[in-house]
Amino acid sequence: MKGTRVRVLSNIASWSKDPQAPQIFWLTGHAGSGKSAIACTVCSTASEDPDIVLGGSFFCSRSAGSVAQRDVRCIIPTLAQLLARQSPEFSFALAAELARDPDVLHKQIKTQVEQLLQKPLLALKDSRVPIMFVIDALDECGGQLTTDGSLNDPDSHRIVSAMLEALVSFSRSPVKLPVKFFVISRPETHIRDTPLSDAAFSKVLQLHTVDKEQVTGDIQLYISSQLLSTQRLRD
C-alpha cells in the first residue's frame, strides 16, 4: 500500500544506486512478513526510474502452476534472457558466449553465472546506470514438499547454495561491474549458511528486526484506509 514500508524501500533504493555499496542485498524474514510485496514494489519502482535498469526479475513459487518457478536452474538463464531483450551490447556478448559453449545451460550453476551473466556484462562495464536483478522467494526453489508444506530437496538446496556462492564470487571480481543483486528469501539454513549472510559481502536486512514503531505505523495506516474505504465501514 502506498505510504507503507517507506524506510525499508528507501534503504533499498539508496543501496541500488550507491556504487560503493555491496553488490548484493539480502532481504530476509519469516513467512507472511511482506517480502514479496516489497520485491514487487522494488521492481515496479525500478522499471520507471531512469537512474537504474531493472535487468530482470525471477519470482520463485512453490504454489505456481509453472514447474519452472520452483526450479533454481531456470533463474540465471531467465535473468540473462531478460537483460538481452533490453541491451543490444549484452545480447551480442551473450550470443558470443553461447556460440562458444552451446551446452552451458546444462552445466553447473557456477558456470552459468560466469558465462551467462558475468562475461557478457563486461560489455556494460562502463555503464553509468546500475543494473539490478531481483530474485524473490529463493527458499521456494526445490522439488518435494514435506508434510509441513516446506520444500526439502537436497539437490535443489545444494544448487541454491552454489548459486549464491557464485553471485558472491561475482561481486568479489577484480573488475567492478555496475550490477546489483536483490535477493529475497526466508532465513533457511541452506541460504543462511552461505557467504550471502556475511556483512562483508552483502547488505542484510531482516524484516523481523525492523523498528516496531515503523511496523505499527504501517498497520495503522492500512487499517484506517480500509475502514474509510466504503460508506458502510465509515459509519
C-alpha positions in Angstrom: 0.0 0.0 0.0 1.3 3.4 -0.9 2.9 5.2 2.1 3.9 1.9 3.9 7.4 0.4 4.2 8.7 3.8 3.3 12.0 3.5 5.2 12.7 -0.1 4.0 12.1 0.9 0.4 14.2 4.0 0.7 17.0 1.9 2.2 16.9 -0.5 -0.8 16.7 2.4 -3.3 19.7 4.0 -1.8 21.7 0.8 -1.9 20.8 0.1 -5.6 22.3 3.4 -6.7 25.3 3.5 -4.4 28.4 2.3 -6.4 30.3 1.8 -3.1 27.6 -0.4 -1.5 27.9 -4.2 -1.7 26.6 -5.6 -4.9 24.2 -8.0 -3.1 21.3 -7.1 -0.8 19.7 -9.9 1.1 16.2 -9.2 2.4 15.1 -11.9 4.7 12.1 -12.5 7.0 9.6 -15.1 8.1 6.6 -16.2 6.1 3.9 -13.5 5.7 6.2 -10.6 6.7 5.7 -8.9 3.3 8.9 -9.8 1.5 7.3 -10.5 -1.9 5.2 -7.3 -1.7 8.4 -5.3 -1.2 10.1 -7.2 -4.1 7.1 -6.3 -6.4 7.3 -2.7 -5.4 11.1 -2.5 -5.9 10.6 -4.0 -9.4 7.8 -1.6 -10.2 9.7 1.5 -9.0 12.9 0.5 -10.7 11.2 -0.1 -14.1 10.1 3.6 -14.0 13.3 5.1 -12.6 15.7 6.5 -15.3 18.6 6.2 -12.8 18.5 2.4 -12.7 17.9 -0.5 -15.1 15.8 -3.5 -14.0 17.9 -6.1 -15.7 15.4 -8.9 -14.9 13.4 -10.5 -12.1 12.6 -14.1 -11.1 9.8 -14.8 -8.7 10.1 -18.3 -7.3 6.9 -20.0 -6.2 6.1 -23.5 -4.9 2.4 -22.9 -5.4 2.5 -21.6 -9.0 1.3 -23.8 -11.8 4.7 -23.5 -13.6 7.3 -26.0 -12.5 9.9 -23.6 -13.8 9.1 -21.2 -11.0 10.5 -23.5 -8.4 13.4 -24.7 -10.5 16.6 -22.9 -9.4 18.2 -23.9 -12.7 15.9 -21.5 -14.6 16.9 -18.4 -12.6 20.2 -17.4 -14.3 19.1 -18.2 -17.9 15.9 -16.2 -17.4 17.8 -13.2 -16.0 20.2 -13.3 -18.9 17.4 -13.5 -21.4 15.5 -10.6 -19.9 18.6 -8.3 -20.0 19.4 -9.4 -23.5 16.0 -8.1 -24.6 16.9 -4.7 -23.3 20.5 -4.3 -24.2 22.0 -4.9 -27.7 25.5 -4.8 -26.2 24.7 -7.5 -23.7 22.8 -9.5 -26.3 25.7 -9.7 -28.7 28.1 -10.6 -25.9 25.7 -13.3 -24.6 25.3 -14.7 -28.1 29.1 -15.0 -28.5 29.3 -16.9 -25.2 26.5 -19.3 -26.3 28.3 -19.8 -29.7 31.4 -20.8 -27.8 29.6 -23.1 -25.4 26.1 -24.1 -26.6 25.8 -26.6 -23.7 26.2 -24.1 -20.9 22.5 -24.4 -19.9 23.2 -28.0 -18.9 26.4 -27.1 -16.9 26.9 -26.3 -13.2 25.2 -23.1 -12.0 28.6 -21.6 -11.2 29.5 -21.9 -14.9 26.1 -20.4 -15.8 26.7 -17.3 -13.6 30.1 -16.8 -15.2 29.1 -17.4 -18.9 25.6 -16.1 -19.0 26.0 -13.1 -16.8 29.5 -12.1 -15.7 31.3 -12.3 -19.0 28.6 -10.8 -21.2 28.1 -8.0 -18.6 31.7 -6.9 -19.3 30.2 -5.3 -22.4 28.4 -2.9 -20.0 31.2 -2.3 -17.5 31.3 1.5 -18.4 27.6 2.0 -17.9 26.8 4.9 -15.6 23.4 3.5 -14.8 23.4 0.5 -12.4 21.7 -2.8 -13.5 19.6 -4.6 -10.9 18.4 -8.2 -10.8 15.7 -9.3 -8.4 15.3 -12.9 -7.2 12.3 -13.4 -4.9 11.4 -16.3 -2.6 14.6 -18.2 -3.3 13.7 -20.5 -0.4 10.7 -21.8 -2.5 13.0 -23.5 -5.1 13.0 -27.2 -4.7 11.2 -30.4 -5.6 9.5 -32.5 -3.0 7.0 -31.0 -0.5 7.3 -32.1 3.1 4.3 -32.7 5.4 4.6 -29.2 6.9 4.4 -27.6 3.4 8.1 -26.7 3.1 10.4 -27.8 0.2 13.0 -30.3 1.2 15.0 -31.2 -1.9 18.7 -31.7 -1.0 19.8 -31.4 -4.7 17.9 -28.1 -5.2 19.2 -26.8 -1.9 22.7 -27.6 -2.9 22.2 -25.8 -6.3 20.7 -22.7 -4.5 23.7 -22.6 -2.2 26.1 -22.9 -5.2 24.3 -20.1 -7.0 24.6 -17.8 -4.0 28.3 -18.6 -3.6 28.7 -17.9 -7.3 27.0 -14.5 -7.0 29.2 -13.6 -4.1 32.3 -14.6 -6.1 30.9 -12.5 -8.9 30.8 -9.5 -6.6 34.4 -10.1 -5.5 35.7 -10.0 -9.0 38.6 -7.5 -9.7 36.5 -5.9 -12.4 33.8 -4.0 -10.7 30.6 -4.2 -12.8 27.7 -1.8 -12.3 25.4 -4.7 -11.2 23.3 -5.3 -8.2 21.5 -8.4 -7.0 18.4 -8.0 -4.7 17.8 -11.5 -3.2 14.7 -12.2 -1.1 14.1 -15.3 1.0 13.3 -16.8 4.3 16.3 -17.4 6.6 16.5 -21.1 5.6 19.7 -22.9 6.7 21.0 -23.7 3.2 20.7 -20.0 2.3 21.8 -18.6 5.7 25.0 -20.8 5.7 26.4 -19.2 2.6 28.6 -16.0 2.2 25.3 -14.2 1.5 24.7 -13.7 5.2 28.2 -12.2 5.6 28.0 -8.4 6.0 31.4 -8.2 4.3 29.9 -9.4 1.0 26.3 -8.3 1.2 23.9 -5.9 2.8 21.4 -7.7 5.0 18.0 -6.6 6.2 16.0 -8.8 8.5 12.3 -7.7 8.4 11.6 -9.1 11.8 14.2 -6.6 13.3 12.6 -3.5 11.8 11.7 -0.9 14.4 8.2 -1.7 15.9 7.2 1.9 15.6 7.6 1.7 11.8 5.6 -1.5 11.6 2.8 -0.2 13.9 2.5 3.0 11.8 2.1 1.0 8.6 -0.5 -1.2 10.2 -2.5 1.8 11.5 -2.3 3.5 8.1 -3.6 0.3 6.3 -6.4 -0.3 8.8 -7.5 3.3 8.7 -7.6 3.3 4.9 -9.6 0.1 4.8 -12.1 1.4 7.4 -12.6 4.6 5.4 -12.9 2.8 2.0 -16.7 2.4 2.0 -19.6 4.3 3.5 -20.7 1.3 5.5 -17.3 0.9 7.1 -17.0 4.6 7.7 -20.3 4.6 9.6 
